[in-house]
Amino acid sequence: MISQEQFINDLQTMLKTDEEVAIDMDLLDIEAWDSFSMVAFMAMTEEKYQVKLDKFTVAEAVLVEDLYDAVVNAAG
């Protein structure tokens, strides 16, 4: 299982940001989060976690935790 700490580190690396990211953070509060980041996030989850996420699941996420939960649930 992917730890929240590892997930957040991977997300920050993917976003190429020094901004502090927390599990309960609203994605809209992350300056680097945009539609391109969503696509990059989906690619990252396939590469790092061997998890394919539905684009609607990612688009509907509100919090960082929603993304984490989607990855954990898809990993089974």
N, C-alpha and C positions, 0 to 999 in steps of 0.2 A: 504494500500500500504506500502511496505517496504521502509524505508528511506535509502538513501545512507550511512548515518552514521551508522545505525544499521547493514546494510549489511557488511560494512567494518569491524566493530567490530566482527561480527559473523565469517567472513572470517579469520581474524587474530586469533581468538580463535580456529577455526578449524585447522589452520595451526600450531598452538602452537608456534607462533613466536612473538618476541618483535620488529621485524622489522616493521618500519612504512610502512603502506600500504595506497596508495591513489587511488582514482577512476580512474585517468588517467595513472596509472602505468602499464608498460608492464609486463605481467605475467612472462616472462622469466627473468625479473630483480628481482623476488622474489625467494630467495634461497630455500625456503621450498616448492615451487610449482613444482610438478612432477606428474607422472602418478598415483601414489598412492593418491596424493592430489586431483586429478580429481575425482577419485572414492569416496573419502571421502566427497568432495564438493557435489557431486550428492546425496549422502546419507543425508547430512546436509540439503539440500534444501527440500528434501522430509519430513524430520522430523520437521524442524523449520517452513517451509513456505507451506507445503503440495503441493509442486510443483515437478513434475517429469520432468527432463530435458533429452533431447536426448543426448547420449554420443558424437555424432558428433558436436553438438552445443557447448558443453564444450570443446572438443578437438580443435575446430576451433577458440576459443576465443583468442584474442591477448592481450587485455587490461582488467583490473579489471572491467571496465565499460561494456565490452562485456558480462561478466558473470552476472553483475547486470541487464543489459537489458534483458538477456535471462530469468532470474528469473521473472522480472516484466512482460514480455510478456507472459510467461507461466501461470502466476497467473491470467492474463486476466484483 
